[in-house]
Amino acid sequence: MEQELNKIQKEILKAMEQHGEKSLCTEAFIAKTIRDNIKIEGKNKAGLSLMDIEKVVEVLGNKGAFYSVHINSANDILVKKDSETKLADADSKHRRLASEKSMSVLSNKDLSQTKKSKGKPKNKPNRTESKKLNVNDYFLD
């Protein structure tokens, strides 16, 4: 079943397995763990896609670790340990998907860029020496 997961879903799965002892994980907490694991420098406010989280919750349910997905009034995703796998209800899912259009979301493209750079931050070019103009030379009479 893990073969069906894409790169970001595999990273979500890895992050949730790291925090398996926690009974509640927020989307921000999982995203921060992913950024730390793969050393993404930017996208500090980026969230995760609801569809990716639900897919991972289904995979974990097949492995015997049951979670339920909830969406609070601020459209944040909460993943709670539960006795059975429960996905978000239709109204909150629709509300979240509409808000994801205007959010920054971690994607497979972000992961592939860090894999190419091997997690190293980009080097800034050295600042060139600026030449100072003496403006007063023009006004001396």
C-alpha positions, 0 to 999 in steps of 0.5 A, a space after each residue: 500500500 505504501 507504493 501508492 504514496 507519492 513523495 510528500 505522502 511518504 514524508 507525512 507518513 514518516 513524520 506521523 510515525 515519528 510522533 506515534 506516541 502523541 494522541 493529537 497532531 496538528 497540520 503545522 506540527 507535522 509540516 514542521 517535522 517534515 521541514 526539519 527532516 528534509 531541511 527545507 529553508 523556506 516555506 515556514 508557513 506552508 501547510 499540508 494538503 487535506 487529501 495527502 493527510 487523508 491518504 496517509 491516515 488510510 494507510 496507517 489504518 491498514 497498518 493498525 494505527 487508527 487516526 481520525 481527521 478533524 478540521 477546526 473553525 480556522 480550517 486547521 487539520 487535526 489528526 487524533 488517535 482513535 479507535 477507528 479510522 475516520 476522515 473529515 466530514 463533507 462540509 468541513 472537507 469542502 471548506 478546507 479544500 476551498 481555503 487551500 486554493 489561497 494557501 501555501 501548501 508543501 508539494 512534491 515539487 518542494 521535496 524534489 528541489 531539496 533532494 537536488 540540493 541535498 538539503 543545503 541552503 543556497 549560498 548568497 553571492 558575495 556583496 560587491 564593493 560599492 563605489 562611493 560618489 563624492 557629490 560635493 566635487 560637482 558643486 565646488 566653485 
